[in-house]
Amino acid sequence: MIKESKIRRKTVDLAPPARPSKIRRDPISSSMDKTLGLFGRIDFRSREWEIRFAVVGIALFALGISAVVLDVGEALSH
């Protein structure tokens, strides 16, 4: 069995906890919310909208490629 060490080290001093931010933001007032309408309330930079835009972009790209392929095939068949 090993004897317990008698050396007592000082515990690590951690940095003090972070202070809360001093920036204060006022919520959007209801009158401003009415003037924004539907599109003003949507966050187009969110992850959900990013995925939607990517899917629409891929579908439009595929539609464009198929239109070019069909057009070239039609031009070469005559």
DRENDO-1510 file (C-alpha; in Angstrom, 1 decimal, always signed):
<recs>
REC; n; res; u; v; w
REC; 1; MET; +0.0; +0.0; +0.0 .
REC; 2; ILE; +1.2; +3.5; -0.8 .
REC; 3; LYS; +1.4; +6.2; +1.9 .
REC; 4; GLU; -0.6; +9.4; +1.3 .
REC; 5; SER; +1.5; +12.3; +0.3 .
REC; 6; LYS; +2.0; +15.0; +2.9 .
REC; 7; ILE; +2.7; +17.7; +0.3 .
REC; 8; ARG; -0.2; +20.0; +0.1 .
REC; 9; ARG; -0.3; +22.1; -3.1 .
REC; 10; LYS; -2.2; +25.2; -3.5 .
REC; 11; THR; -5.4; +24.8; -5.6 .
REC; 12; VAL; -5.6; +26.4; -9.0 .
REC; 13; ASP; -7.1; +29.9; -8.9 .
REC; 14; LEU; -9.6; +30.2; -11.7 .
REC; 15; ALA; -10.4; +33.4; -13.5 .
REC; 16; PRO; -13.4; +35.2; -12.0 .
REC; 17; PRO; -16.7; +34.5; -13.8 .
REC; 18; ALA; -17.5; +36.7; -16.8 .
REC; 19; ARG; -19.5; +39.8; -16.2 .
REC; 20; PRO; -22.8; +40.1; -17.9 .
REC; 21; SER; -22.9; +42.2; -21.1 .
REC; 22; LYS; -23.6; +45.9; -20.7 .
REC; 23; ILE; -25.3; +46.1; -24.0 .
REC; 24; ARG; -29.0; +46.5; -23.6 .
REC; 25; ARG; -31.4; +45.9; -26.5 .
REC; 26; ASP; -34.9; +47.1; -26.6 .
REC; 27; PRO; -37.5; +44.7; -28.0 .
REC; 28; ILE; -39.2; +45.6; -31.2 .
REC; 29; SER; -42.4; +47.5; -30.5 .
REC; 30; SER; -45.7; +46.2; -31.7 .
REC; 31; SER; -46.3; +49.2; -34.0 .
REC; 32; MET; -43.0; +48.5; -35.8 .
REC; 33; ASP; -43.9; +44.9; -36.0 .
REC; 34; LYS; -47.1; +45.7; -37.9 .
REC; 35; THR; -45.2; +47.8; -40.4 .
REC; 36; LEU; -42.6; +45.1; -41.2 .
REC; 37; GLY; -45.3; +42.7; -42.4 .
REC; 38; LEU; -44.7; +39.0; -43.1 .
REC; 39; PHE; -41.3; +39.3; -44.7 .
REC; 40; GLY; -39.9; +41.5; -42.0 .
REC; 41; ARG; -40.4; +38.9; -39.4 .
REC; 42; ILE; -38.8; +36.0; -41.3 .
REC; 43; ASP; -35.1; +35.4; -40.6 .
REC; 44; PHE; -33.8; +34.5; -44.1 .
REC; 45; ARG; -30.3; +33.9; -42.6 .
REC; 46; SER; -31.4; +31.0; -40.5 .
REC; 47; ARG; -30.3; +27.4; -41.1 .
REC; 48; GLU; -33.8; +26.4; -42.2 .
REC; 49; TRP; -33.9; +29.1; -44.9 .
REC; 50; GLU; -30.4; +28.3; -46.0 .
REC; 51; ILE; -31.4; +24.7; -46.7 .
REC; 52; ARG; -34.5; +25.8; -48.5 .
REC; 53; PHE; -32.5; +28.1; -50.8 .
REC; 54; ALA; -30.0; +25.3; -51.5 .
REC; 55; VAL; -32.8; +22.9; -52.5 .
REC; 56; VAL; -34.4; +25.5; -54.8 .
REC; 57; GLY; -31.0; +26.3; -56.3 .
REC; 58; ILE; -30.2; +22.7; -57.0 .
REC; 59; ALA; -33.7; +22.1; -58.6 .
REC; 60; LEU; -33.3; +25.2; -60.8 .
REC; 61; PHE; -29.8; +24.1; -61.8 .
REC; 62; ALA; -31.1; +20.6; -62.7 .
REC; 63; LEU; -34.0; +22.1; -64.7 .
REC; 64; GLY; -31.5; +24.3; -66.6 .
REC; 65; ILE; -29.2; +21.5; -67.4 .
REC; 66; SER; -32.1; +19.3; -68.6 .
REC; 67; ALA; -33.4; +22.2; -70.8 .
REC; 68; VAL; -29.9; +22.5; -72.4 .
REC; 69; VAL; -29.6; +18.8; -73.0 .
REC; 70; LEU; -33.0; +18.6; -74.6 .
REC; 71; ASP; -32.3; +21.6; -76.7 .
REC; 72; VAL; -29.0; +20.3; -78.0 .
REC; 73; GLY; -30.6; +16.9; -78.6 .
REC; 74; GLU; -33.4; +18.5; -80.6 .
REC; 75; ALA; -30.9; +20.6; -82.6 .
REC; 76; LEU; -28.7; +17.6; -83.5 .
REC; 77; SER; -31.6; +15.3; -84.4 .
REC; 78; HIS; -32.5; +17.3; -87.6 .
</recs>
